[in-house]
Amino acid sequence: MNRGTGWMMTLGLAAPLAFALVAGSAPKPVQAGVSGGLPQLFPTWTNVSASCTGHAKSIKCRIKGKISIVNDGDAPSAACKLDIWVSKDDTLDPETDKKVTTLDVPAIAAGDEAPLNFSFSAPKGTKVVHRQLIAVADSTNVVAESDETDNEESIGPLR
């Protein structure tokens, strides 16, 4: 691989100029009546792809894809924010992980979902290969939910 040019990875298969990771996660069920008339939000990755050029501190990556925010609670949710982080593992640590973008999430009716398309450039030098992306729904905690512990969902590692 020539380090001065771009490169491509598709689920671990090397080729020139971009890599892709396609994945989905099933909705997390909530027991009937558990939400007590509250919204219940969680993110579900649909697909992610990234193209990177350069290497080390000069690496530049463009990430795009689709993620849905599901409300399987008993009440509509207010509009909120979704943060996307790059992490070495599937556990968010704001001290060591890097937030790469924040998306606006519209209000979501009970039992519905909001699909979000995204496309952004990771900050220059941000390594995404062999890293996880972690989505955090309602990252500013404006929506009172029956369970605040399931607002994160990871995908990866990107290869």
C-alpha positions in Angstrom: 0.0 0.0 0.0 1.4 3.4 -1.0 1.0 5.6 2.1 0.9 8.8 0.1 -2.3 7.8 -1.7 -5.8 6.9 -0.6 -6.8 3.4 0.4 -10.0 1.5 0.7 -11.3 -1.1 3.1 -14.5 -3.0 2.8 -15.1 -5.1 5.9 -11.4 -6.0 6.0 -10.8 -6.4 2.3 -8.2 -4.0 1.0 -8.7 -2.0 -2.2 -7.8 1.6 -3.2 -9.8 4.7 -1.8 -12.6 3.9 0.7 -14.0 1.4 3.1 -17.5 0.5 4.0 -19.2 -1.2 6.8 -22.9 -2.2 6.5 -24.7 -3.4 9.5 -28.1 -3.2 11.1 -29.3 -3.8 14.6 -32.7 -4.9 15.6 -35.0 -2.7 17.7 -34.5 -3.4 21.4 -37.9 -4.6 22.8 -39.5 -2.9 25.8 -41.9 -4.9 27.9 -45.5 -3.7 27.5 -46.4 -1.1 30.1 -42.8 -0.6 31.2 -42.3 2.8 29.8 -45.2 4.2 31.8 -46.4 6.8 29.2 -42.9 8.0 28.4 -40.9 7.9 25.2 -38.1 5.3 24.9 -35.3 6.3 22.4 -32.4 4.3 21.1 -30.3 4.5 17.9 -30.1 1.7 15.3 -27.3 1.8 12.7 -28.4 1.0 9.1 -25.1 1.5 7.3 -21.8 3.3 7.5 -19.1 3.9 4.9 -15.9 6.0 5.0 -13.2 7.0 2.6 -9.8 8.0 3.9 -6.7 9.5 2.4 -3.3 10.1 3.9 -1.8 8.4 6.9 -1.0 9.0 10.6 -1.6 12.6 11.7 -2.5 13.7 8.2 -5.2 11.1 7.6 -8.5 12.6 6.4 -11.7 10.5 6.5 -15.2 11.3 5.2 -17.9 9.2 6.9 -21.5 8.8 5.6 -24.4 6.5 6.3 -27.8 6.2 7.8 -28.9 5.7 11.4 -32.5 5.5 12.8 -33.6 6.8 16.2 -36.4 4.5 17.4 -39.1 5.5 19.9 -40.6 2.3 21.2 -42.1 4.0 24.2 -45.7 4.9 24.9 -45.5 8.6 24.3 -44.0 10.9 21.6 -40.5 12.3 22.1 -39.4 15.9 21.8 -36.7 16.9 19.3 -33.2 16.2 20.6 -29.6 15.7 19.5 -27.6 12.6 18.5 -23.8 12.6 19.0 -21.5 10.3 17.0 -18.1 9.4 18.6 -15.1 7.5 17.4 -13.8 5.0 20.0 -11.2 2.3 20.4 -13.9 0.0 21.8 -17.7 -0.2 22.1 -17.8 1.8 25.4 -18.1 5.5 25.3 -15.4 7.3 27.3 -15.6 11.1 26.7 -12.1 11.5 28.1 -10.4 9.4 25.4 -13.0 9.1 22.6 -13.5 11.8 20.0 -17.0 13.3 19.2 -17.0 13.7 15.4 -20.5 15.1 14.8 -23.9 16.0 16.3 -27.1 15.5 14.4 -30.6 17.0 15.0 -33.3 14.4 15.7 -36.9 15.5 15.1 -39.7 14.8 17.5 -40.7 11.1 17.1 -44.2 9.7 17.6 -44.6 6.7 20.0 -43.8 3.5 18.1 -42.1 5.3 15.2 -38.6 6.1 14.1 -36.6 8.9 12.5 -34.1 7.8 9.9 -31.2 10.2 9.6 -28.8 10.3 6.7 -25.4 11.8 7.6 -22.2 12.8 5.9 -19.3 14.5 7.6 -15.5 14.8 7.7 -13.8 13.5 10.8 -11.3 16.0 12.2 -8.0 15.7 10.4 -5.8 13.1 12.0 -8.8 11.2 13.6 -8.2 7.5 13.1 -11.3 5.6 12.2 -9.9 2.3 10.9 -10.1 -0.4 13.6 -12.3 1.9 15.6 -16.0 1.8 16.6 -18.5 4.5 16.0 -20.8 5.1 18.9 -24.1 6.9 18.5 -25.7 8.6 21.6 -29.4 9.4 21.2 -30.7 12.4 23.3 -27.1 13.3 24.1 -28.3 16.5 25.9 -30.9 14.7 28.0 -33.9 16.8 27.0 -36.2 13.7 26.7 -37.4 12.1 29.9 -37.4 8.3 29.1 -38.4 5.2 31.0 -34.8 3.8 30.5 -31.9 6.2 30.0 -29.4 3.4 29.8 -30.0 2.3 26.2 -29.3 5.5 24.4 -26.0 4.3 23.0 -25.3 1.9 20.1 -21.9 1.1 18.5 -20.9 -0.2 15.1 -17.6 -1.6 14.1 -14.7 -2.0 14.3 -14.3 -0.4 11.0 -11.8 -2.4 8.9 
